[in-house]
Every structure is written in structure tokens, then in C-alpha cells.
Amino acid sequence: MEVFDDEFDYREVANHKDLTDLAVALFVGIMSAQAAPSGGGGDSNGLPWGRDKDEDELERARRCAREAARRIGKKPRTGRKR
């Protein structure tokens, strides 16, 4: 969870909850990254969404966070900062 909290800082990202939820779902395998409809063509990165044999858990969490941000998009928090 620390990886996702760092990646989607609630003070900077307005939709941090949605991004974190999707990234966690990808990480634990509830969703398949290939399940999302695409605009055609193939997958650009070709990575499977299970754990790679050479990949540690932190790198896999970062990969899931990147995929969540790619799907939903980060929305910067607006307004006054103190």
C-alpha cells in the first residue's frame, strides 16, 4: 500500500482513491489488464499481469500503479494550498 500511497499522493491527486483501488485490484489479480477494451492494435508493453519470475513485489506494484494511471489518468488536485 505504501507504493500506491506514494504514487497517488492524496494531497496532489484528486482521484487518488480510484487509482489506488484499480492498482490494488490489478496487483492482487482481481482484474486482468487485458480486460479493458482498446482502440485496436496490440498491447504495447506485452507484459503479463501475473508476477514475473524475475520481478519483485515492489516492481510489480509500481507496474500496476502505472497501468492504473494509464487507464484512469491522474487528475491533479486544484484549489488553494496552505
C-alpha positions in Angstrom: 0.0 0.0 0.0 2.9 2.4 0.6 3.9 2.2 -3.1 0.4 3.2 -4.1 0.2 5.9 -1.4 3.4 7.4 -2.7 2.4 7.1 -6.3 -1.0 8.6 -5.8 -0.5 11.2 -3.1 -3.9 12.4 -1.8 -2.5 15.9 -1.4 -1.7 16.1 -5.1 -4.0 13.7 -6.9 -7.8 14.4 -6.8 -8.8 10.8 -7.9 -6.2 9.0 -5.7 -8.9 6.6 -4.3 -10.0 5.4 -7.7 -6.4 5.0 -8.8 -5.4 3.1 -5.7 -8.4 0.8 -5.9 -7.6 -0.1 -9.5 -3.9 -0.6 -8.8 -4.6 -2.9 -5.9 -7.1 -4.9 -7.9 -4.5 -5.4 -10.6 -1.9 -6.3 -8.1 -3.9 -9.0 -6.3 -5.2 -10.3 -9.6 -8.9 -9.4 -9.3 -8.8 -7.7 -12.7 -6.9 -8.5 -15.8 -5.2 -5.6 -17.5 -6.1 -7.1 -20.9 -9.8 -6.9 -20.0 -10.1 -3.3 -20.9 -11.2 -2.6 -24.4 -8.6 -0.9 -26.5 -8.7 1.2 -29.6 -7.3 -1.6 -31.7 -3.8 -2.9 -32.2 -1.7 -4.9 -29.8 -0.6 -4.4 -26.3 2.4 -2.0 -26.4 4.3 -3.4 -23.4 3.5 -7.1 -23.8 3.9 -7.8 -20.0 1.7 -10.4 -18.4 -0.2 -9.2 -15.3 0.8 -12.0 -13.1 4.1 -11.9 -11.3 7.2 -12.3 -13.5 9.7 -14.8 -12.1 12.4 -12.1 -12.0 10.2 -9.3 -10.7 10.0 -8.4 -7.0 6.8 -7.3 -5.4 7.7 -3.6 -5.3 8.3 -3.5 -9.0 5.1 -5.4 -9.7 3.2 -2.9 -7.5 4.8 0.0 -9.5 3.8 -1.6 -12.8 0.2 -2.0 -11.5 0.2 1.7 -10.4 1.4 2.8 -13.9 -1.3 0.7 -15.6 -4.0 2.3 -13.3 -2.7 5.8 -14.1 -2.7 4.9 -17.8 -6.3 3.7 -17.7 -7.9 6.3 -15.5 -5.5 9.2 -15.7 -4.2 11.3 -12.8 -6.3 14.3 -12.1 -4.3 17.0 -10.3 -5.9 18.4 -7.2 -6.8 22.0 -7.7 -7.5 24.8 -5.3 -5.6 26.7 -2.7 -2.7 25.1 -0.9 -1.8 26.1 2.6 
